[in-house]
Amino acid sequence: MHTEGLPLHPRPNARAGDGASLDMGPADRPIGVFDSGLGGLTVARALMDLLPDERIVYLGDSARGPYGPRDLAQVRGFTAEIVDELAGRGVKLAVAACVTATAAALEPSDAGPPLDFGIPVVGAIAASVEAATRATRNGRIGVIGTVGTIGSGAFDRAVAGAAPDVKLFSQACPRFVELVEQGRTTDAEVLDVAAGYLAPLLAADVDTLILGCTHYPLLTGVLSYLMGPGVVLVSSAEETARSVFALLVRAGALAHAGHPVHTFTSTGDAEQFARLAARFLGPRVTAMDVETVALGVGAGRP
């Protein structure tokens, strides 16, 4: 638990470097990671690379995903329910490896103020915005994301707060999640769809592009090809993992057990989840057991 008077997620997205002191309990407790489906596995993979001694409990809400087209108030309820589930599994912190969930529940929005939780919750917006504002040379940044994320204005507010002189150009890419979860990342249709989405950003002369959805790192090849070598791609998945690393160091909560056993759960088809997960987690995964989790209707907190 946090010390008295400290916000339960120390500022939206629990930014490393905020200076807040966090008590996460025993360091050997696992890290919870959640997403509307498989995309958050890119964050889990980055965490495994950066923090090889940490155990991960992953929850993919495949039965109700994707979150992008949903109302933010509904996603807010789902997020509260999932964090409660992970807290019940004893995680020391939760990672919202879903930018739409971050925008709905960890950032101020039309759906309400940021939610408070009984454990620290790290979001997927602040770290990528900070990295992008450091990287830009011409002060023109693009961001691509789901309809819900872009419509929430969360990236606009984050950029305005981090670098008021930087101009942000936003583009919703509603088909990307569907294509990635089908395992399609390089075919001709993917290239055509991506070219259409990216055309306004190319016309805006952005020199930095935030991949504002954790599914999108699997499209890095296509995105890099279409945007050209002069545009820096900033992965929300990798930057979120880096912020978790820094937060654990600051809190003195790094695990040092070695050879951790990870847990993977899904609200949807466990067999399908396991089959597709290898695409996100890489060749290190040849087989995995996936537990099916039954969550409620997702009304969550108001």
ABEGO torsion letter per residue (X at the ends): XBBBGBBABBEBGGBBGAGBBBBAEBAABBBBBBBABAAAAAAAAAAAAABAABBBBBBBBAAAOBAAABBAAAAAAAAAAAAAAAAAAGBABBBBABAAAAAAAABBBAAEBBBBBABBBBBAAAAAAAAAAAABAAGBBBBBBBAAAAAAGAAAAAAAAABAABBBBBBBBAAAAAAAAAGBAABAAAAAAAAAAAAAAAAAGBABBBBABAAAAAAAAAAAAAAEAABBBBBAAAAAAAAAAAAAAAAGABBAAEGBBBBBBBABBAAAAAAAAAAAAEAABABBBBBBBBBBAGAEBX
